[in-house]
């Protein structure tokens, strides 16, 4: 692949982390207990921990993949 295409893909993957964080915030807002009902506090805490683990791992993978593409665009073929 050409270096310009690799740089573009690196930027796309870097920007892809923002919707992940937005979805994470939306899911945390939805799973928050409120005065009119909603989830129980213990279930909400379990959801918070699960969402944090899942979205944290996805964000790390996307950012590492973006960094690898940027290194490959520069001609560096080392593994992280």
C-alpha positions in Angstrom: 0.0 0.0 0.0 1.2 3.5 -0.7 2.4 5.7 2.2 -0.3 8.3 1.5 -3.1 5.7 1.8 -1.5 4.3 5.0 -1.4 7.8 6.5 -5.1 8.3 5.5 -6.1 5.0 7.1 -4.1 5.9 10.2 -6.1 9.1 10.5 -9.4 7.2 10.0 -8.6 4.8 12.7 -7.5 7.6 15.0 -10.8 9.4 14.4 -12.7 6.1 14.9 -11.9 6.2 18.6 -14.1 9.3 19.1 -17.4 7.5 18.2 -16.4 4.7 20.5 -16.0 7.1 23.4 -19.3 8.7 22.5 -21.1 5.4 22.5 -19.4 4.6 25.8 -20.8 7.8 27.3 -24.3 7.1 25.9 -24.4 3.6 27.4 -23.2 4.9 30.8 -25.9 7.6 30.7 -28.6 5.0 29.8 -27.5 2.6 32.5 -27.6 5.2 35.3 -30.2 4.6 38.0 -32.7 7.5 38.4 -35.5 8.6 40.7 -38.3 7.2 38.5 -36.9 3.7 38.3 -34.3 2.3 35.9 -31.6 -0.2 36.8 -30.6 -1.2 40.3 -27.4 0.4 41.6 -25.5 -2.9 41.8 -26.5 -3.9 38.2 -25.5 -0.4 37.0 -22.1 -0.8 38.7 -21.6 -4.1 36.9 -22.5 -2.5 33.6 -20.1 0.4 34.3 -17.2 -2.0 34.9 -18.1 -4.2 31.9 -18.5 -1.2 29.5 -15.3 0.3 30.7 -13.4 -2.9 30.1 -14.9 -3.5 26.7 -14.6 0.1 25.4 -11.2 0.5 26.9 -9.9 -2.6 25.1 -11.5 -1.5 21.8 -10.0 2.0 22.1 -6.5 0.6 22.8 -6.7 -1.7 19.8 -7.9 1.0 17.5 -5.2 3.5 18.6 -2.4 0.8 18.4 -3.5 -0.1 14.9 -3.5 3.5 13.9 0.1 3.9 15.3 1.2 0.8 13.4 -0.2 2.2 10.2 1.6 5.5 10.7 4.9 3.7 11.4 4.4 1.6 8.2 3.7 4.8 6.2 7.1 6.1 7.3 8.8 2.9 6.2 9.4 1.4 9.7 8.3 -2.2 9.7 9.0 -2.9 13.4 6.4 -4.6 15.6 5.3 -2.8 18.7 
